[in-house]
Amino acid sequence: MTSYEQVIESVPKGAYVDGAWTPVNGDASFEVSDPGNGTALCRVADTGEREWDAAVDAASAAFSEWKLTNTELRADLLRRVYDAVMDQAEDIAQIISAEAGKPLTEARAEVRYGASFIRWYSELVLADRGDFAASPSGEYWMVTKKEPVGVALLITPWNFPFSMVTRKLAAAFAAGCTSIIKPAGFTPLSSSWLVKIFHEVGVPAGVVNLLPTTKSAAMSSRLLKDSRVRKVSFTGSTPVGASLLKGAADNILASSMELGGNAPFMVLSDADLDQAVAGALVAKFRNAGQACVGANRIIVHTAVFDEFVEKFVAAVQQLKVGHALEDGVEIGPMISEKQRVETHRFVERGVEEGGRLLTGGEPIEGAGYFYQPTVIVDAPVGGHLWSNELFGPIAAVYRTNSDDEMIELANRTEYGLVAYLYGQDGKRTMRIADGIESGMVAINRPIISEARAPFGGVKASGLGREGGVDGLNDYQVTKYIAIQR
Ligand code: NAD
């Protein structure tokens, strides 16, 4: 047995409810497989109404005590979780690589990134404060304090299966909420490992619960109707986010939505082209293009278009595609055959609409759901490639003549998560950054996310922020108390 098979064997496969793992029985279980070769890794409990209701009972019962715990206790527990995650980082990275097909170097980076939220919230919660003042009339004292919002339902996607859970769970936990995690069906194993760590450091029963299921829609609709659940935090696609918001409306649930993206990657005429090419490789091909922050529309000033494209295509052709656990691999598989078929359809549509294929453009034969890293130029603005989130290793490159048109093109999308901008004149890049409709702008950097910064989008990319101070506030309500002097 290889070391990663041993790690997979030791991942708990049940649901975790009220401080205990449920057994996995054959009928009520689903298969988790390795997208890099299509083989089965294990079976995981497929929970139903009984476990869902038990989780709400447990989370709601635990909340009445947990919300009163002192912040030092929550901070200490989170710090112990952080230390354990860092000690077990290699095991967790292997789990992520096996279940998500993410190359090991990227999986290791995801573990560090995921862990950084745990540390950040363990520290931030100690500095959390309210306010105390005399009323303007002088008649009474005014106190404002933060309280946890209540039982939180946390729903996460497969493309960052570990860090999307820590980004939510650490903030909810620090705030004093109890949580019910619904991991993605493709990738439940790294979240099980994380929950195992919460159990091992002594987190009280009911504070953290985990419900793998293949019946996500039935589960969310049941839980959103339960008035004991007070918050839903979702990361995933925009259509599912919109349907959850509708479901959340009846109970006036606090809602945070981290949804899809269609990021522009802008290269100005004065950009350092080597830096821009290196950045585009990361921003586009990270996780085989399966990222909400993926560079979906690479928009290059005409003056440097040919040189950028020549260098970019040469670099893309060097990318090493392979199984996530092989040495030196930079591009893993698509998560599923369906995702690969959709990726190929994107390429076909782009070419039908007039785009020129410069490299790639075909599925890779053999085991696993691999697709060639692909570059297409001059597909039409407003066409299929332009308007949709390309969740695959396809780079679409467009051209523009001016900074004003660059801003207009960048904003020509329903999404607004992140924008990338490469240029050397600080005033010029800031002017463009000001004009971009998105929650985040990265200047001369391909990676923006950071535990201490607010992550999130505008328009169809979502509501609320994760990370930073805002990420904690999103699990809190403010109470105001007036005291007669
Ligand atoms: P998805 O919307 O299909 O699924 C996300 C999660 O929701 C999964 O756990 C899934 O099982 C669950 N789900 C699906 N239908 C549901 C329903 N009706 N009720 C409750 N839960 C439901 O998305 P995906 O394919 O897993 O992930 C890719 C999408 O996630 C992309 O659109 C990407 O941009 C987005 N994403 C956004 C961010 C961000 O921070 N903004 C981060 C990562 C991924």
Boltz pocket constraint, residues with backbone or C-beta under 6 A from the ligand:
constraints:
  - pocket:
      binder: B
      contacts: [[A, 155], [A, 156], [A, 157], [A, 158], [A, 159], [A, 160], [A, 164], [A, 182], [A, 183], [A, 184], [A, 185], [A, 213], [A, 216], [A, 217], [A, 218], [A, 220], [A, 221], [A, 235], [A, 236], [A, 237], [A, 238], [A, 240], [A, 241], [A, 243], [A, 244], [A, 257], [A, 258], [A, 259], [A, 260], [A, 261], [A, 291], [A, 292], [A, 293], [A, 389], [A, 417], [A, 457], [A, 461], [A, 462]]
      max_distance: 6.0
